[in-house]
Amino acid sequence: MAAVRRGLISNINRVLSIRSTTPSSSESLPHCSFFLLRRFSSDAGLVDGSGSDIIEPPTRIIEAKPGEMSPRSKRTGIIAVKCGMTALWDKWGARVPVSVLWVDDNIVSQVKTIEKEGIFALQIGCGHKKPKHLTKPEVGHFRAQGAPLKRKLREFPVTEDALLPVGTSLGVRHFVPGQYVDVTGITRGKGFQGVMKRYDFLGGPASHGCSKAHRKGGSTGQRDDPGKVFKGRKMPGRMGADQRTVKNVWVYKIDPARNLIWVRGQVPGAEGNFVFIRDAWYKKPDISKLPFPTYLAPEDEDPSELEPLVADLGEVDPFMLAE
């Protein structure tokens, strides 16, 4: 409050009072107005135009119910554990290299709204962890939200119509076979490496007078002018252990009984690492086939009896088509 002129707050209150035409006691200001005043004021409550009453932000009711997805809607992602790679053969006999991802008990651990945090987002928790393996602030965070202790947390920005209440379970049926997803993970760490492995340098000649410079990077700059090594020069250093995203990964198969996803190709990370899966940004899926805001299982459904779902490969043999 001390860093902002007092006249600014009064001007905002005056504008809001002019825009509102004789509001009743049951009416409230828009969500954006509350967020604007909260950003410029350090007070816990919000004062209306007259400066007498304190107005609290309206309570948002979030329910887990099926909805209709629009082209501008953005669903949440999920957290999975990379189990490794293998190969499958489709119904036409073609070999499909796949990565196996395990969705380990994903739930919504926190809901962020525009009134309080300034954004619409969902914090997703994965796995399980004991209280002794968490710090006190982490345990307090889970207890404040009323969520079970989780091993991994990740925040996914969503649109307002894709919000889910705390405790909502997310499984592999959040995605459908045949759609494209973006997978984010931490690549394998390779330690300190030279320029030939790190940046694909050619190195020096193998013979003809080359001595002790077969794998060196060569010159790193000039002489007195400029008398320095420019920033960004490719040199030896630590390689790997960076966050990378593989885009447009095809979902080949899902198994709801075991919470497994088979995606075509490789994904970043070693076996046992966490990866984050969300709808593809470029090859957007068909919104009519996606469960929105997520798949909500019926009460009488037994996941252990569900059969795996495989992507539709069509009715035309690709090998006969090639001939």
C-alpha positions as CSV (number, residue, x, y, z in Angstrom):
1,M,0.0,0.0,0.0
2,A,2.9,2.3,0.8
3,A,4.4,1.9,-2.7
4,V,1.1,2.9,-4.5
5,R,-0.5,6.3,-4.4
6,R,-3.6,6.4,-2.3
7,G,-5.4,8.2,-5.1
8,L,-5.0,5.2,-7.4
9,I,-7.1,3.0,-5.1
10,S,-9.8,5.7,-4.8
11,N,-9.9,6.1,-8.6
12,I,-10.4,2.4,-9.1
13,N,-13.2,2.3,-6.5
14,R,-14.8,5.3,-8.2
15,V,-14.7,3.5,-11.6
16,L,-16.2,0.4,-10.2
17,S,-19.0,2.3,-8.4
18,I,-19.8,4.1,-11.7
19,R,-19.9,0.9,-13.7
20,S,-22.2,-0.8,-11.2
21,T,-25.8,0.5,-11.5
22,T,-27.6,0.2,-8.1
23,P,-26.3,-3.2,-7.1
24,S,-28.3,-5.2,-4.6
25,S,-26.9,-6.9,-1.5
26,S,-26.8,-10.2,-3.4
27,E,-24.8,-8.9,-6.4
28,S,-21.0,-8.8,-6.4
29,L,-18.3,-7.3,-8.5
30,P,-16.7,-9.3,-11.3
31,H,-13.8,-11.6,-10.6
32,C,-11.4,-9.4,-12.6
33,S,-12.2,-6.4,-10.4
34,F,-11.4,-8.3,-7.2
35,F,-8.1,-9.5,-8.7
36,L,-7.2,-5.9,-9.8
37,L,-7.9,-4.4,-6.4
38,R,-6.1,-7.2,-4.7
39,R,-3.0,-6.6,-6.8
40,F,-2.8,-3.0,-5.8
41,S,-3.9,-3.3,-2.2
42,S,-2.2,-5.1,0.7
43,D,-5.5,-5.3,2.7
44,A,-7.1,-8.6,3.3
45,G,-10.6,-7.4,2.4
46,L,-11.8,-5.2,-0.4
47,V,-13.6,-1.9,0.2
48,D,-16.5,-0.9,-2.0
49,G,-17.1,2.6,-3.5
50,S,-18.5,4.1,-0.3
51,G,-15.5,2.9,1.7
52,S,-17.7,1.5,4.5
53,D,-18.4,-2.1,3.7
54,I,-15.9,-4.8,3.2
55,I,-16.6,-7.1,0.2
56,E,-15.2,-10.6,0.1
57,P,-14.5,-12.3,-3.3
58,P,-17.3,-14.7,-4.4
59,T,-16.8,-18.3,-3.6
60,R,-16.2,-20.4,-6.7
61,I,-18.0,-23.8,-6.7
62,I,-16.0,-26.5,-8.7
63,E,-17.7,-29.7,-9.5
64,A,-16.4,-32.9,-11.2
65,K,-19.0,-33.3,-14.0
66,P,-18.8,-34.0,-17.7
67,G,-18.8,-30.9,-19.9
68,E,-18.6,-29.8,-23.5
69,M,-15.1,-29.0,-24.8
70,S,-14.7,-25.9,-27.0
71,P,-11.8,-25.2,-29.4
72,R,-10.3,-22.8,-26.8
73,S,-10.6,-25.2,-23.9
74,K,-7.3,-26.5,-22.4
75,R,-7.3,-29.7,-20.3
76,T,-4.9,-30.6,-17.6
77,G,-2.0,-33.0,-18.1
78,I,-1.0,-36.0,-16.0
79,I,2.3,-37.4,-14.5
80,A,3.7,-40.8,-15.5
81,V,6.7,-42.9,-14.8
82,K,8.8,-44.1,-17.7
83,C,9.0,-47.9,-17.5
84,G,11.2,-48.5,-20.6
85,M,10.9,-49.3,-24.3
86,T,9.8,-52.3,-26.2
87,A,8.2,-53.1,-29.6
88,L,4.7,-54.2,-30.6
89,W,3.3,-55.5,-33.8
90,D,0.0,-54.1,-35.0
91,K,-2.8,-56.0,-36.8
92,W,-1.1,-55.5,-40.2
93,G,2.2,-57.0,-39.0
94,A,4.1,-53.7,-38.8
95,R,6.6,-53.3,-36.0
96,V,5.8,-50.3,-33.7
97,P,8.6,-49.2,-31.3
98,V,6.9,-47.9,-28.1
99,S,7.7,-46.4,-24.7
100,V,5.7,-47.7,-21.8
101,L,4.5,-45.1,-19.3
102,W,2.8,-45.9,-16.0
103,V,0.3,-43.4,-14.5
104,D,0.7,-43.9,-10.8
105,D,-2.4,-42.7,-8.9
106,N,-2.7,-39.1,-10.2
107,I,-5.1,-36.8,-8.2
108,V,-5.7,-33.1,-8.1
109,S,-3.9,-31.7,-5.1
110,Q,-4.6,-28.0,-5.5
111,V,-6.8,-25.7,-7.5
112,K,-5.6,-22.2,-8.5
113,T,-8.1,-19.6,-9.6
114,I,-8.0,-16.1,-10.9
115,E,-9.3,-14.6,-7.7
116,K,-6.6,-15.9,-5.4
117,E,-3.5,-16.8,-7.5
118,G,-4.2,-14.8,-10.6
119,I,-4.3,-17.9,-13.0
120,F,-6.4,-20.9,-13.7
121,A,-4.3,-24.0,-13.0
122,L,-4.4,-27.5,-11.5
123,Q,-1.7,-29.0,-9.4
124,I,-1.4,-32.7,-10.0
125,G,0.2,-35.2,-7.5
126,C,1.6,-38.6,-8.4
127,G,2.7,-41.6,-6.4
128,H,2.9,-41.9,-2.6
129,K,5.3,-40.8,0.1
130,K,5.6,-41.1,3.8
131,P,5.5,-38.0,6.1
132,K,9.1,-38.6,7.3
133,H,10.4,-38.3,3.8
134,L,8.8,-34.8,3.3
135,T,9.7,-31.5,4.7
136,K,7.3,-29.8,7.2
137,P,6.2,-27.1,4.6
138,E,5.4,-29.9,2.1
139,V,3.3,-31.8,4.7
140,G,1.6,-28.5,5.7
141,H,0.7,-27.9,2.0
142,F,-0.9,-31.3,1.6
143,R,-2.8,-30.9,4.9
144,A,-4.0,-27.4,4.0
145,Q,-5.4,-28.7,0.7
146,G,-6.9,-31.9,2.3
147,A,-5.0,-34.1,-0.2
148,P,-2.9,-37.2,0.5
149,L,0.9,-37.0,0.5
150,K,2.3,-37.3,-3.0
151,R,5.8,-38.0,-4.4
152,K,5.7,-35.7,-7.3
153,L,3.8,-32.5,-8.0
154,R,3.3,-30.6,-11.3
155,E,1.2,-27.6,-12.2
156,F,-0.7,-27.6,-15.5
157,P,-2.4,-24.4,-16.7
158,V,-6.0,-24.9,-17.7
159,T,-9.0,-22.9,-18.8
160,E,-11.8,-22.0,-16.4
161,D,-14.2,-24.7,-17.8
162,A,-11.5,-27.4,-17.2
163,L,-11.2,-26.9,-13.5
164,L,-11.5,-30.0,-11.2
165,P,-12.0,-30.2,-7.4
166,V,-9.3,-31.4,-5.1
167,G,-9.2,-35.2,-4.8
168,T,-10.3,-35.9,-8.4
169,S,-8.6,-39.0,-9.7
170,L,-6.9,-39.0,-13.2
171,G,-6.1,-42.1,-15.1
172,V,-5.0,-43.3,-18.5
173,R,-8.4,-42.8,-19.9
174,H,-7.8,-39.1,-19.7
175,F,-6.3,-39.7,-23.2
176,V,-7.7,-41.7,-26.1
177,P,-5.7,-44.1,-28.4
178,G,-4.8,-42.4,-31.7
179,Q,-4.4,-38.9,-30.4
180,Y,-1.2,-37.0,-30.2
181,V,0.4,-35.7,-27.0
182,D,3.5,-33.7,-25.9
183,V,5.8,-35.5,-23.4
184,T,8.2,-33.5,-21.2
185,G,11.0,-35.0,-19.1
186,I,14.6,-34.7,-17.9
187,T,17.1,-36.2,-20.3
188,R,19.8,-38.6,-19.2
189,G,22.8,-37.0,-17.6
190,K,26.1,-37.8,-19.4
191,G,28.5,-35.9,-17.2
192,F,31.4,-33.8,-18.5
193,Q,31.9,-34.4,-22.2
194,G,34.1,-33.1,-25.0
195,V,33.0,-31.1,-28.0
196,M,32.9,-34.1,-30.3
197,K,30.2,-35.8,-28.3
198,R,28.5,-32.7,-27.0
199,Y,28.3,-30.7,-30.2
200,D,29.3,-33.2,-33.0
201,F,32.6,-31.5,-33.8
202,L,34.7,-33.3,-36.4
203,G,37.9,-33.0,-34.3
204,G,41.4,-32.8,-35.8
205,P,43.0,-35.1,-38.4
206,A,44.0,-38.6,-37.4
207,S,47.5,-38.3,-38.7
208,H,49.7,-36.1,-41.0
209,G,51.3,-34.1,-38.3
210,C,48.4,-33.9,-35.8
211,S,49.8,-34.4,-32.3
212,K,47.6,-34.6,-29.2
213,A,44.7,-32.6,-30.9
214,H,42.6,-35.4,-32.4
215,R,39.5,-34.6,-30.4
216,K,40.1,-30.9,-29.5
217,G,37.7,-28.1,-30.5
218,G,40.3,-25.9,-32.1
219,S,40.6,-22.1,-31.6
220,T,38.3,-20.3,-29.2
221,G,38.8,-16.7,-30.4
222,Q,41.2,-14.1,-31.8
223,R,44.2,-12.2,-30.4
224,D,44.3,-8.7,-28.8
225,D,41.2,-7.7,-30.7
226,P,38.8,-8.4,-29.1
227,G,41.0,-10.1,-26.5
228,K,38.2,-12.3,-25.1
229,V,36.2,-15.4,-25.8
230,F,32.7,-14.5,-27.0
231,K,29.7,-15.8,-25.0
232,G,28.0,-18.9,-26.4
233,R,31.2,-20.4,-27.6
234,K,30.8,-24.2,-27.8
235,M,33.2,-25.8,-25.4
236,P,33.5,-29.0,-23.3
237,G,31.1,-29.1,-20.3
238,R,28.3,-31.0,-18.6
239,M,26.0,-32.7,-21.0
240,G,22.4,-33.9,-20.5
241,A,20.1,-33.6,-17.5
242,D,18.0,-30.9,-19.2
243,Q,14.3,-30.6,-19.6
244,R,13.2,-31.5,-23.1
245,T,9.8,-31.9,-24.7
246,V,9.0,-34.4,-27.5
247,K,6.1,-33.1,-29.5
248,N,3.4,-34.9,-31.4
249,V,3.9,-38.3,-29.8
250,W,1.2,-40.8,-31.0
251,V,-0.7,-42.8,-28.3
252,Y,-0.8,-46.3,-29.6
253,K,-2.5,-48.2,-26.7
254,I,-3.8,-47.7,-23.2
255,D,-4.5,-50.3,-20.5
256,P,-7.0,-49.0,-17.8
257,A,-6.6,-52.1,-15.7
258,R,-2.9,-51.5,-15.1
259,N,-2.8,-47.7,-15.8
260,L,-0.3,-48.1,-18.6
261,I,0.1,-46.0,-21.8
262,W,2.1,-47.1,-24.9
263,V,3.3,-44.2,-27.0
264,R,5.2,-44.5,-30.3
265,G,8.9,-43.7,-30.2
266,Q,11.2,-42.5,-27.4
267,V,10.5,-40.0,-24.6
268,P,13.2,-38.1,-22.6
269,G,14.5,-39.6,-19.4
270,A,15.8,-42.8,-17.9
271,E,13.8,-45.7,-16.6
272,G,12.0,-44.7,-13.5
273,N,12.0,-40.9,-14.2
274,F,8.8,-38.8,-14.2
275,V,7.4,-37.5,-17.5
276,F,4.6,-35.1,-18.0
277,I,1.9,-35.7,-20.6
278,R,-0.5,-33.2,-22.0
279,D,-2.5,-32.8,-25.2
280,A,-0.4,-31.9,-28.3
281,W,-0.2,-28.3,-29.2
282,Y,0.4,-28.6,-32.9
283,K,-1.4,-31.8,-33.8
284,K,-4.5,-31.0,-31.8
285,P,-6.8,-34.0,-31.1
286,D,-10.4,-34.2,-32.1
287,I,-12.3,-32.5,-29.2
288,S,-15.4,-34.6,-29.8
289,K,-13.5,-37.8,-28.8
290,L,-11.8,-36.4,-25.7
291,P,-13.3,-36.7,-22.2
292,F,-13.8,-33.3,-20.8
293,P,-12.6,-32.1,-18.4
294,T,-11.4,-35.6,-17.7
295,Y,-12.7,-39.2,-17.8
296,L,-15.1,-39.7,-14.9
297,A,-15.6,-43.4,-14.2
298,P,-19.1,-44.6,-13.3
299,E,-19.5,-45.9,-9.7
300,D,-20.2,-49.5,-10.8
301,E,-17.2,-49.7,-13.1
302,D,-14.5,-52.2,-12.2
303,P,-11.1,-51.1,-13.7
304,S,-9.6,-54.6,-13.3
305,E,-12.1,-56.0,-15.8
306,L,-11.5,-53.4,-18.5
307,E,-9.7,-54.5,-21.7
308,P,-6.8,-52.6,-23.3
309,L,-7.8,-50.0,-26.0
310,V,-5.7,-49.8,-29.2
311,A,-5.7,-47.0,-31.8
312,D,-7.8,-47.5,-34.9
313,L,-5.5,-48.4,-37.8
314,G,-8.1,-48.4,-40.5
315,E,-9.3,-51.2,-42.8
316,V,-6.7,-50.8,-45.5
317,D,-3.5,-53.0,-45.4
318,P,-0.6,-50.5,-45.7
319,F,1.6,-53.3,-47.3
320,M,-0.9,-54.1,-50.0
321,L,-1.4,-50.3,-50.6
322,A,2.4,-49.9,-51.2
323,E,2.3,-52.5,-54.0
